[in-house]
Amino acid sequence: MALAGFEFRHYDAGSAKAITGQLIDVYLEVYGAEGGEFYSEDRYREQLRNHMTADGWELVAAWAGAELAGYVYGFPLPPGSRWWRGLLTLVDVAVTEETGSRTFAVSELMVRERWRRQGLGHALHDEILTGRHEERATLLVEQDNEPALAAYARWGWTELGKLRPSWAGAPELDALVLPLRPDRADANGSHAGRIGGSGSAKL
């Protein structure tokens, strides 16, 4: 999804290492005021390092000239994935079964303050999800992040339940799902068990 004034670049884990420092800087700018261990630099560095080892890890960065305006990254959930282990809402076990090609997890989506309200979050969202072969996508959002929750509802996401990641100090988050192949929505459990419409989002 093109957006005037921005250049979108795709990275795998190898090529993203060159901009790791900038990724951390953006995270700290976006989440630094949150405070606590869960939002600390050390924890995010560990998360990023661990996630970048996942098969199929991908990042899309939005550049405004030489400045990193925002980015999104994710990866397919492998069989036996730990992603759902913190799920607090009771759902049918089939809903959380993973095959390696069923679910793409959007772990982080963030836009720096000066570039918000320009459609950049939506553009990054579409850039990483368009053309994917998984049946569905999932992501986690802070329950009090009303702008992000409203945006995801407009973009077709629905709530599967509440989830608390295993990271120390992690808050309870809303777990959302989005069918990527609508013809398989009923079969893949994207809507099963929903109660409404470490990853996170700052749009």
C-alpha positions as CSV (number, residue, x, y, z in Angstrom):
1,M,0.0,0.0,0.0
2,A,1.7,3.2,-1.2
3,L,1.6,6.3,0.9
4,A,2.9,9.6,-0.3
5,G,6.0,10.8,1.6
6,F,7.1,7.3,2.8
7,E,9.2,4.5,1.4
8,F,8.4,1.0,2.6
9,R,11.2,-1.5,2.8
10,H,11.0,-5.2,3.6
11,Y,13.6,-6.9,5.8
12,D,14.3,-10.4,6.9
13,A,16.1,-11.2,10.1
14,G,19.5,-10.9,8.4
15,S,19.0,-7.6,6.8
16,A,17.2,-6.1,9.8
17,K,20.3,-6.5,12.0
18,A,21.7,-3.3,10.4
19,I,18.8,-1.2,11.7
20,T,18.4,-2.9,15.1
21,G,19.5,0.3,16.9
22,Q,16.9,2.4,15.1
23,L,14.2,-0.2,15.8
24,I,15.0,0.0,19.5
25,D,15.1,3.8,19.5
26,V,11.6,3.9,17.9
27,Y,10.3,1.5,20.5
28,L,11.7,3.6,23.4
29,E,10.2,6.7,21.9
30,V,6.8,5.1,21.5
31,Y,6.7,3.1,24.8
32,G,9.2,4.8,27.0
33,A,6.6,6.7,29.1
34,E,4.9,3.4,30.0
35,G,7.5,2.5,32.6
36,G,7.9,-1.0,34.2
37,E,10.0,-4.0,33.2
38,F,7.7,-5.1,30.4
39,Y,8.3,-1.9,28.5
40,S,12.1,-1.7,29.3
41,E,14.8,-1.6,26.7
42,D,16.4,-4.8,27.9
43,R,13.2,-6.8,27.7
44,Y,12.4,-5.4,24.2
45,R,15.9,-6.2,23.0
46,E,15.5,-9.8,24.2
47,Q,12.1,-10.1,22.6
48,L,13.4,-8.8,19.3
49,R,16.4,-11.1,19.4
50,N,14.2,-14.1,20.1
51,H,11.6,-13.3,17.5
52,M,14.1,-12.7,14.8
53,T,15.1,-16.4,15.0
54,A,11.6,-17.5,14.0
55,D,11.2,-19.0,10.5
56,G,9.6,-16.5,8.2
57,W,10.2,-13.5,10.4
58,E,9.5,-10.3,8.4
59,L,9.7,-6.6,9.1
60,V,8.4,-3.7,7.1
61,A,9.9,-0.3,7.8
62,A,8.4,3.1,6.8
63,W,11.1,5.6,6.0
64,A,10.6,9.4,5.7
65,G,13.8,10.3,4.0
66,A,16.6,9.1,6.3
67,E,14.3,8.8,9.3
68,L,12.5,5.7,10.5
69,A,8.8,6.8,10.9
70,G,7.4,3.4,12.0
71,Y,7.5,-0.3,11.5
72,V,5.7,-3.5,11.8
73,Y,7.0,-7.1,12.1
74,G,5.7,-10.6,12.6
75,F,6.2,-14.3,11.8
76,P,4.2,-17.4,11.2
77,L,3.3,-19.4,14.4
78,P,5.0,-22.8,14.4
79,P,3.4,-26.0,15.6
80,G,3.3,-26.0,19.4
81,S,3.7,-22.2,19.5
82,R,3.9,-20.5,22.9
83,W,1.9,-17.6,21.6
84,W,-1.4,-18.8,23.0
85,R,-0.1,-20.1,26.4
86,G,-1.1,-17.0,28.2
87,L,-4.7,-17.1,26.9
88,L,-7.1,-16.4,29.8
89,T,-10.3,-16.8,27.8
90,L,-11.7,-20.4,27.4
91,V,-11.9,-21.3,23.7
92,D,-12.1,-24.6,21.9
93,V,-8.7,-26.2,21.7
94,A,-8.9,-26.3,17.9
95,V,-8.9,-22.5,17.8
96,T,-5.3,-22.3,19.1
97,E,-3.8,-25.3,17.2
98,E,-1.0,-24.1,14.9
99,T,0.5,-25.8,11.8
100,G,3.2,-23.3,10.8
101,S,1.1,-22.0,8.0
102,R,-2.2,-21.3,9.7
103,T,-1.5,-18.0,11.6
104,F,0.7,-15.0,11.0
105,A,1.4,-13.2,14.3
106,V,1.8,-9.4,14.1
107,S,4.1,-8.8,17.1
108,E,4.7,-5.1,16.8
109,L,3.2,-2.2,14.9
110,M,4.3,1.3,15.9
111,V,4.4,4.8,14.4
112,R,6.3,7.7,15.9
113,E,4.2,10.6,17.2
114,R,5.0,13.1,14.5
115,W,3.9,10.7,11.8
116,R,0.6,9.5,13.3
117,R,-2.9,10.3,12.0
118,Q,-1.6,10.2,8.4
119,G,-2.7,6.6,7.6
120,L,0.8,5.2,8.1
121,G,-0.3,2.6,10.7
122,H,-2.9,1.3,8.3
123,A,-0.4,1.3,5.4
124,L,2.1,-0.7,7.3
125,H,-0.6,-3.1,8.4
126,D,-1.6,-3.7,4.8
127,E,1.9,-3.9,3.5
128,I,2.9,-6.8,5.7
129,L,-0.4,-8.7,5.5
130,T,-1.3,-8.3,1.8
131,G,-0.5,-11.5,-0.2
132,R,0.3,-13.6,2.8
133,H,-0.7,-17.3,2.5
134,E,-1.7,-18.0,6.1
135,E,-5.4,-18.5,6.9
136,R,-5.5,-15.8,9.6
137,A,-3.4,-13.2,11.5
138,T,-3.3,-12.4,15.2
139,L,-2.0,-9.6,17.3
140,L,-2.2,-8.3,20.9
141,V,-3.3,-4.8,22.0
142,E,-3.3,-3.0,25.4
143,Q,-6.9,-2.9,26.7
144,D,-6.7,0.8,27.3
145,N,-5.3,1.6,23.8
146,E,-8.7,2.8,22.5
147,P,-7.4,4.4,19.3
148,A,-5.7,1.2,18.2
149,L,-8.7,-1.0,19.2
150,A,-11.0,1.2,17.2
151,A,-8.7,1.2,14.2
152,Y,-8.4,-2.6,14.2
153,A,-12.2,-3.0,14.4
154,R,-12.5,-0.8,11.3
155,W,-9.9,-3.0,9.5
156,G,-11.9,-6.2,10.2
157,W,-10.2,-7.6,13.4
158,T,-12.3,-9.2,16.1
159,E,-11.4,-10.1,19.7
160,L,-10.7,-13.7,20.5
161,G,-10.1,-13.2,24.2
162,K,-7.8,-11.9,26.9
163,L,-4.1,-13.0,27.0
164,R,-1.2,-12.3,29.3
165,P,2.2,-12.9,27.8
166,S,4.8,-14.8,29.8
167,W,7.2,-11.8,30.1
168,A,7.7,-10.5,33.6
169,G,5.4,-7.6,34.3
170,A,3.3,-8.2,31.2
171,P,-0.2,-6.6,31.3
172,E,-3.4,-8.4,30.3
173,L,-3.9,-7.8,26.6
174,D,-6.7,-8.2,24.0
175,A,-5.9,-11.0,21.5
176,L,-7.4,-10.1,18.1
177,V,-7.7,-12.2,15.0
178,L,-8.2,-11.3,11.3
179,P,-9.1,-13.8,8.5
180,L,-6.7,-13.5,5.7
181,R,-8.6,-16.1,3.6
182,P,-12.3,-15.3,4.2
183,D,-13.3,-18.6,2.5
184,R,-11.6,-20.4,5.4
185,A,-12.8,-18.2,8.2
186,D,-15.3,-20.6,9.8
187,A,-13.0,-23.6,9.4
188,N,-9.9,-22.0,10.9
189,G,-11.5,-20.8,14.0
190,S,-10.9,-17.1,13.3
191,H,-14.4,-16.3,14.7
192,A,-14.8,-19.1,17.1
193,G,-15.0,-18.1,20.7
194,R,-14.8,-14.4,20.1
195,I,-16.2,-12.1,22.7
196,G,-16.2,-8.9,20.7
197,G,-14.8,-7.4,17.7
198,S,4.7,-9.9,23.6
199,G,3.1,-8.0,20.9
200,S,1.4,-4.6,20.9
201,A,0.5,-1.6,18.7
202,K,0.8,2.1,18.7
203,L,-0.8,3.7,15.7
